[in-house]
Amino acid sequence: MTLEPLDDWIVVEPLDETETAAGLIVPVNEAAQTRTAIVASVGPEVEGIEPGDKILFARDAGFEVRLTRAAHRVRVLRREEVVARIHD
């Protein structure tokens, strides 16, 4: 199953862990105010963000959606909830 966002909605895949340059995998900090994600798809009214972009958003922004019976979950946000695009 896939989601096709409408209007100014964005579907993202949250990054629950990060990998350091040394190869260490660090889980997301539960106390952090923000999270990062990779954009999976965008609605037709979204400007400045494209699928594949890495973004920063507030921890409580949007809502979580479970796509299949597996543990794969995505988050659906409005464009206005995106704080920044990350370039690494």
N, C-alpha and C positions, 0 to 999 in steps of 0.2 A: 504494500500500500504506500502511496505517496501523497503528499499534501501540495496543492497548488494555492498559494496565498492570493487573496484578493485585495484590491485597493492598496492601502499603505502597510500591509502586514508583511512580516519577514519570518521565514522558518530558518532556525539555526541549530547546529549541533554543538552543544556546550562541550568545552574541553575540561574534563574532570581532572586532568593531570597534565603536568608540563615536564618536558625533558630538558635538563641542563646541558651545557656544552660538553660536560664531562660524561654525559650519558645517564646521569641520575634521574629517576622518575620521581617527581614530587607531587603528591596529591593536592587537590585544591584546598585552600585554607578556608575552613567553614566560617571563620570570623571576618573574612574579607567582605568589603562593601560592594565589590564589583566582580564580574565573571567575564571570561572570554569565550568566544565561540567562532565557529566557521559557518558562514552563511550558506545554506543549502539552496534556498530559492527566495525570490522576492516578488511582491505584487506589482501590477502594472503602474502604480502611482509612485513607486519608490525611486528616488533619484540619489545618485552618489554612492550607492552600495550595490555590489554585484555578487552573484554566487561565487564562492571561493574566497571572498574577503574574510579576514580575521577581524572581529569587532570586540568592543568593550561595552558592557551594559550593566546596569544596576542589578544586584543579586536578586531582588524581588520583582524585576520587570517581567511582563508577559505571563505566560502559563505553560506548563509542561504537557506534552501529548505523547502517549505511548502508541507507536505505529503498528506494531505486530505483537504477537504473543511473546516474542523474545523481549529481552531487556532493553531494546533500542528505543531511546526516548529523544524527542526533539523539543525545542522551546519555540513558541510563537510570540513574536514581539511586534509592536508598532514601530514604525520608522523613528518616531520622536523619542523612543526609549533607548535608542542607540546613542552612546556617549561619544565614541570615537572609532575610527578604523585604525587597525594596528599594522604597521609595516615592519617586518623583521627580515 
